[in-house]
Amino acid sequence: MNRTDRRAVADVEPSQVREGFRAAMAQLAGGVVVVTTEDADGRPYGFTATSFCSVSMDPALVLVCLAETSSSYEAFMDCRGFAVSLLGQEQRALATRFATTGADKFRAEDTVTTPRLLPAVEGALAVLDCAVHARHPAGDHIILVGAVRHVLPGRGEPLVYHDRAFQQLRRPEHSRLPRP
C-alpha cells in the first residue's frame, strides 16, 4: 500500500467506520450472559451481554462491558460485586427480557441467590459470583473486571448471539463424545 492509499483509508468518515464496525462485530459469535447485582437498598439490577470474556486464570478474573446509557449503569458503578450467569440455548426469552429496558427482569422462578447473596439466573450453564476487581472507562462503555469468588457449575448447550440474532450451535453427530 503506498502513501496515498494509506491517507485515503485514514480519511473514512466516522459514520462509515461505525456502520462498518457494527456490521463486522455482528459477524463475531459470542456467548450470551446475564450480569446481575443489587444496589445499596437491595434492589436487583441486570442486563444481557455478549461482551464477556475470561481475563486471567490466576487470579480468576473475568470482564464484561456495560453501556453508559444502560438503566443498570449506576447500580454497577456503585456495586461491590456482581454475578455472571452463562445462558443455555433454552434461555432465549430470559436473555431478551434482561436486554429490554423497563422489563420485569427478576421473577422468582428464574432467580437464585449466589453464595455472596447476589441475584443470578436459575438453570444457567454456570454462575460466576464476582467481587469488583476494577472498572475502566472505554468509549461509551465501562469495562467491569470481576474477581471470581465462587463458581456454581451447570451443563448444557450455550446460547450464542451472531448476526444480530440468537443462534444454536450445531455440531456434527460424529464429533459428539459420550458424556461421563
C-alpha positions in Angstrom: 0.0 0.0 0.0 1.5 3.3 -1.0 1.4 6.6 1.0 -1.7 7.9 -1.0 -3.7 4.7 -0.3 -3.0 4.9 3.4 -4.2 8.5 3.5 -7.5 7.5 1.7 -8.1 4.8 4.3 -7.4 7.3 7.2 -10.0 9.8 5.8 -13.0 7.5 6.1 -16.0 9.3 7.7 -16.6 8.3 11.3 -20.2 7.3 10.5 -18.9 4.9 7.8 -16.5 3.5 10.4 -19.3 3.0 13.0 -21.5 1.3 10.4 -18.7 -1.0 9.1 -17.6 -1.7 12.7 -21.2 -2.6 13.7 -21.6 -4.9 10.7 -18.2 -6.6 11.3 -18.9 -7.2 15.0 -22.3 -8.8 14.1 -20.2 -11.5 12.4 -18.4 -12.3 15.7 -20.4 -15.0 17.5 -20.5 -14.6 21.3 -21.8 -16.5 24.2 -24.8 -14.8 26.0 -24.6 -13.9 29.7 -26.9 -12.1 32.1 -25.0 -9.9 34.6 -26.7 -9.1 37.9 -26.2 -7.1 41.1 -28.1 -5.3 43.8 -27.9 -1.6 44.7 -27.4 -0.3 48.3 -31.1 -0.7 49.0 -31.2 -4.4 47.9 -32.9 -3.7 44.6 -31.8 -6.1 41.9 -30.4 -4.9 38.5 -29.3 -6.9 35.5 -28.5 -6.8 31.8 -27.8 -9.2 28.9 -24.3 -9.1 27.4 -22.2 -10.8 24.8 -19.2 -8.6 25.6 -17.9 -11.0 28.2 -14.6 -13.0 28.5 -12.2 -14.5 30.9 -9.1 -12.4 31.6 -6.9 -14.4 33.9 -6.8 -17.9 35.5 -4.6 -16.9 38.4 -6.2 -14.9 39.8 -9.5 -15.9 38.3 -10.7 -12.7 36.5 -13.5 -12.0 34.0 -14.7 -8.9 32.3 -17.9 -7.6 30.9 -18.8 -4.3 29.2 -21.8 -2.1 30.0 -23.1 0.9 28.1 -23.2 4.2 29.9 -26.8 4.5 28.6 -27.9 1.3 30.4 -30.6 1.7 33.1 -28.3 -0.5 35.2 -25.2 1.6 34.8 -25.3 3.4 38.1 -26.0 0.2 40.1 -23.0 -1.4 38.5 -20.8 1.7 39.0 -21.5 1.5 42.8 -21.7 -2.2 43.4 -19.1 -4.3 45.3 -19.9 -7.4 43.3 -21.9 -9.0 40.5 -22.9 -12.4 39.2 -22.5 -13.6 35.7 -24.9 -16.3 34.5 -23.9 -18.1 31.3 -27.1 -18.8 29.5 -28.2 -22.0 27.8 -30.0 -22.2 24.4 -33.4 -22.7 26.1 -33.0 -19.3 27.9 -33.6 -17.0 24.8 -36.7 -15.4 26.3 -34.9 -14.7 29.5 -31.9 -13.1 27.6 -34.4 -10.9 25.7 -36.1 -9.9 28.9 -32.9 -8.8 30.5 -32.0 -6.9 27.4 -35.3 -4.9 27.5 -35.3 -1.6 29.3 -38.2 -1.4 31.8 -39.0 -5.1 31.7 -39.8 -7.0 34.9 -36.5 -8.8 34.8 -36.4 -10.7 38.1 -39.0 -13.4 38.6 -38.9 -15.8 41.5 -38.9 -18.9 39.2 -35.9 -17.6 37.2 -33.8 -16.3 40.1 -31.4 -17.9 42.6 -29.0 -16.4 45.1 -25.2 -16.9 44.9 -23.1 -17.7 48.0 -22.3 -14.0 48.3 -26.1 -13.2 48.2 -26.3 -11.8 44.7 -29.2 -12.5 42.4 -28.4 -14.9 39.5 -30.2 -16.9 36.8 -31.7 -20.2 37.8 -30.7 -23.1 35.5 -27.8 -21.2 33.9 -24.9 -23.3 32.4 -22.7 -21.7 35.1 -22.8 -18.8 37.5 -19.7 -16.8 38.5 -20.0 -14.9 41.7 -17.6 -12.0 41.5 -16.2 -9.2 43.6 -15.4 -6.0 41.6 -11.7 -6.0 40.9 -11.6 -2.9 38.6 -13.6 -0.5 36.5 -12.2 1.0 33.3 -13.9 3.7 31.2 -13.8 2.7 27.5 -15.5 5.0 25.0 -19.3 4.9 25.7 -18.9 1.8 27.9 -17.4 0.8 31.2 -15.3 -2.4 31.5 -16.1 -4.2 34.7 -13.4 -6.6 35.8 -14.6 -9.2 38.3 -12.6 -11.4 40.7 -14.3 -14.8 40.7 -15.1 -15.8 44.3 -17.5 -18.7 43.7 -18.4 -20.9 40.7 -21.8 -22.6 40.5 -21.4 -25.1 37.7 -24.0 -26.4 35.4 -24.3 -28.2 32.0 -26.0 -27.8 28.7 -25.7 -26.2 25.3 -24.8 -22.5 25.2 -26.9 -19.6 23.9 -25.0 -17.9 21.2 -25.5 -14.4 19.5 -24.5 -14.0 15.9 -25.6 -11.7 13.1 -27.9 -9.8 15.4 -29.9 -12.9 16.4 -29.7 -15.7 18.9 -28.3 -18.9 17.4 -27.9 -22.5 18.3 -24.6 -24.3 17.9 -24.8 -27.2 15.5 -22.2 -30.0 16.0 -21.7 -32.8 13.6 -23.0 -36.0 15.1 -19.7 -37.8 14.7 -17.9 -35.1 16.9 -20.1 -35.8 19.9 -18.5 -37.8 22.6 -20.5 -39.6 25.2 -20.7 -37.7 28.5 -19.4 -39.3 31.6 
